[in-house]
Each structure stands twice: as structure tokens, then as C-alpha cells.
């Protein structure tokens, strides 16, 4: 269902100068995290405008059976990482990553993102550097830290 929703949502976001960071449907709530196409923050007015534009389209397309609530938000400081560009942009910051299927029995990894190259994300753990195939990353999220807060403040 999420792939179908993304196909509906992404063109509207693109027209509004936004990009989809994450789309999630659970507990009767469709949550859409967005940011400016250039990675900038968007405001409450932007969220309201996009919500007003998306709601009737979702009504007509009807990809979700039954009633649900639509939430539009920013990814926040401890944002999810999805794309190769995300892993490049946030190199140097601590992250938590889940892979599927597990690698040598391990599903969760934590370390500093070193970047992405040729479909592999490199993270530096306390023990060593690990390369994780981007296609196998089920979830990745920045870990809130003083360095991340400082970098976010400096950027905005």
C-alpha cells in the first residue's frame, strides 16, 4: 500500500517544492514526513497547504480502505535516513540502522555514518567499519546528539 501511496503523493509534493522523506500508515493514521526539495525545513502553513491539496486526491484515489487521519510533518532533528543522498548528507553523525534480512544473525547496528558508495552504506561502530547494502536497510534514523543539534542550529 505504501508504494501506491507514494506514487500518489510524490508528484503533488514535487509541484509544491517538497520532497517525501517518509510515508507510513499505521493505527489508522497516514503520516507523511516532508522537507523542501533542497532539504530545507517547511513550515506549518506549508503542511496545511499540502494537506488541503492531498486530501481530495486521496479521497478520489481511495488507496486506504476505511477512515484514517492524515498527518503532514517535518522529519525533525533525529530524522529517518532513506536514500543514498541522506547517508552522504549526514555522514559524520551517529545512526541506528535495522537491516532485513539480518547479517550474520544481527539485525540492528549503531555507528557513525561514513557515507554511501556504490549501493553500500559504511558505518563506523565501536569495533570496526561495516558496509551495509542500502537495499537491505529496512530502517535508519539519526541519533539525537549535541553534535547533531549544533549542526542543525548552524544550518538554520
C-alpha positions as a Python dict, from the first residue, in 0.01 Angstrom:
ca = {
    (1, 'X'): (0, 0, 0),
    (2, 'X'): (284, 242, 81),
    (3, 'X'): (424, 216, -273),
    (4, 'X'): (82, 307, -414),
    (5, 'X'): (53, 599, -170),
    (6, 'X'): (399, 726, -261),
    (7, 'X'): (304, 724, -631),
    (8, 'X'): (3, 944, -548),
    (9, 'X'): (179, 1176, -303),
    (10, 'X'): (519, 1239, -465),
    (11, 'X'): (401, 1432, -776),
    (12, 'X'): (196, 1669, -559),
    (13, 'X'): (488, 1726, -324),
    (14, 'X'): (722, 1789, -616),
    (15, 'X'): (482, 2051, -758),
    (16, 'X'): (487, 2221, -415),
    (17, 'X'): (868, 2227, -393),
    (18, 'X'): (875, 1949, -135),
    (19, 'X'): (1024, 1603, -116),
    (20, 'X'): (896, 1294, 60),
    (21, 'X'): (1118, 1186, 348),
    (22, 'X'): (897, 908, 482),
    (23, 'X'): (544, 781, 442),
    (24, 'X'): (395, 547, 700),
    (25, 'X'): (48, 407, 757),
    (26, 'X'): (-31, 253, 1092),
    (27, 'X'): (-307, 267, 1352),
    (28, 'X'): (-544, 439, 1107),
    (29, 'X'): (-303, 729, 1058),
    (30, 'X'): (-122, 819, 738),
    (31, 'X'): (190, 1012, 837),
    (32, 'X'): (380, 1191, 563),
    (33, 'X'): (716, 1347, 654),
    (34, 'X'): (833, 1612, 412),
    (35, 'X'): (1103, 1873, 366),
    (36, 'X'): (1186, 2129, 100),
    (37, 'X'): (1319, 1985, -225),
    (38, 'X'): (1657, 2132, -127),
    (39, 'X'): (1643, 1973, 221),
    (40, 'X'): (1518, 2288, 389),
    (41, 'X'): (1259, 2299, 663),
    (42, 'X'): (899, 2365, 577),
    (43, 'X'): (651, 2546, 799),
    (44, 'X'): (308, 2478, 938),
    (45, 'X'): (147, 2680, 657),
    (46, 'X'): (322, 2459, 401),
    (47, 'X'): (194, 2147, 579),
    (48, 'X'): (-162, 2284, 584),
    (49, 'X'): (-150, 2376, 213),
    (50, 'X'): (-17, 2034, 115),
    (51, 'X'): (-274, 1859, 336),
    (52, 'X'): (-556, 2057, 169),
    (53, 'X'): (-422, 1961, -174),
    (54, 'X'): (-360, 1593, -90),
    (55, 'X'): (-687, 1519, 91),
    (56, 'X'): (-921, 1537, -212),
    (57, 'X'): (-675, 1343, -429),
    (58, 'X'): (-656, 1066, -168),
    (59, 'X'): (-1036, 1068, -145),
    (60, 'X'): (-1071, 1013, -522),
    (61, 'X'): (-789, 757, -550),
    (62, 'X'): (-910, 583, -230),
    (63, 'X'): (-590, 379, -167),
    (64, 'X'): (-676, 324, 201),
    (65, 'X'): (-988, 130, 293),
    (66, 'X'): (-1194, 286, 572),
    (67, 'X'): (-1143, 603, 771),
    (68, 'X'): (-797, 735, 854),
    (69, 'X'): (-625, 1052, 973),
    (70, 'X'): (-372, 1240, 756),
    (71, 'X'): (-70, 1397, 927),
    (72, 'X'): (189, 1606, 745),
    (73, 'X'): (507, 1686, 938),
    (74, 'X'): (877, 1757, 916),
    (75, 'X'): (1128, 1479, 978),
    (76, 'X'): (1274, 1650, 1286),
    (77, 'X'): (1634, 1652, 1401),
    (78, 'X'): (1659, 1276, 1457),
    (79, 'X'): (1526, 1213, 1111),
    (80, 'X'): (1499, 889, 918),
    (81, 'X'): (1761, 821, 653),
    (82, 'X'): (1629, 659, 336),
    (83, 'X'): (1830, 748, 28),
    (84, 'X'): (2195, 734, -72),
    (85, 'X'): (2190, 1114, -62),
    (86, 'X'): (2068, 1108, 300),
    (87, 'X'): (2360, 886, 402),
    (88, 'X'): (2603, 1118, 223),
    (89, 'X'): (2449, 1435, 366),
    (90, 'X'): (2453, 1308, 725),
    (91, 'X'): (2797, 1147, 718),
    (92, 'X'): (2970, 1203, 1050),
    (93, 'X'): (2658, 1160, 1261),
    (94, 'X'): (2551, 871, 1482),
    (95, 'X'): (2274, 648, 1347),
    (96, 'X'): (2073, 339, 1430),
    (97, 'X'): (2014, 102, 1139),
    (98, 'X'): (1798, -209, 1101),
    (99, 'X'): (1860, -448, 814),
    (100, 'X'): (1641, -715, 665),
    (101, 'X'): (1734, -995, 636),
    (102, 'X'): (1981, -999, 927),
    (103, 'X'): (2355, -1011, 856),
    (104, 'X'): (2526, -1299, 1037),
    (105, 'X'): (2230, -1307, 1275),
    (106, 'X'): (2249, -934, 1352),
    (107, 'X'): (1955, -713, 1263),
    (108, 'X'): (2046, -384, 1438),
    (109, 'X'): (2358, -172, 1401),
    (110, 'X'): (2465, 155, 1556),
    (111, 'X'): (2753, 372, 1449),
    (112, 'X'): (2871, 686, 1279),
    (113, 'X'): (2766, 716, 915),
    (114, 'X'): (3074, 738, 696),
    (115, 'X'): (2877, 779, 371),
    (116, 'X'): (2736, 577, 81),
    (117, 'X'): (2914, 444, -223),
    (118, 'X'): (2802, 202, -494),
    (119, 'X'): (2490, 93, -305),
    (120, 'X'): (2664, 36, 28),
    (121, 'X'): (2644, 247, 343),
    (122, 'X'): (2953, 246, 564),
    (123, 'X'): (2919, 297, 937),
    (124, 'X'): (3192, 306, 1198),
    (125, 'X'): (3098, 111, 1509),
    (126, 'X'): (3296, 86, 1831),
    (127, 'X'): (3459, -230, 1692),
    (128, 'X'): (3521, -153, 1323),
    (129, 'X'): (3378, -23, 997),
    (130, 'X'): (3085, -213, 847),
    (131, 'X'): (2939, -191, 499),
    (132, 'X'): (2564, -242, 476),
    (133, 'X'): (2386, -286, 147),
    (134, 'X'): (2148, 8, 105),
    (135, 'X'): (1879, -220, -41),
    (136, 'X'): (1881, -427, 281),
    (137, 'X'): (1834, -128, 514),
    (138, 'X'): (1480, -151, 647),
    (139, 'X'): (1508, 147, 884),
    (140, 'X'): (1773, 405, 959),
    (141, 'X'): (1746, 701, 1190),
    (142, 'X'): (1983, 966, 1316),
    (143, 'X'): (2052, 954, 1689),
    (144, 'X'): (1987, 1277, 1875),
    (145, 'X'): (2319, 1418, 1997),
    (146, 'X'): (2473, 1752, 2091),
    (147, 'X'): (2670, 1749, 1763),
    (148, 'X'): (2353, 1692, 1560),
    (149, 'X'): (2168, 1969, 1745),
    (150, 'X'): (2460, 2209, 1691),
    (151, 'X'): (2483, 2123, 1320),
    (152, 'X'): (2109, 2174, 1279),
    (153, 'X'): (2120, 2512, 1457),
    (154, 'X'): (2418, 2623, 1248),
    (155, 'X'): (2235, 2529, 928),
    (156, 'X'): (1915, 2722, 1010),
}
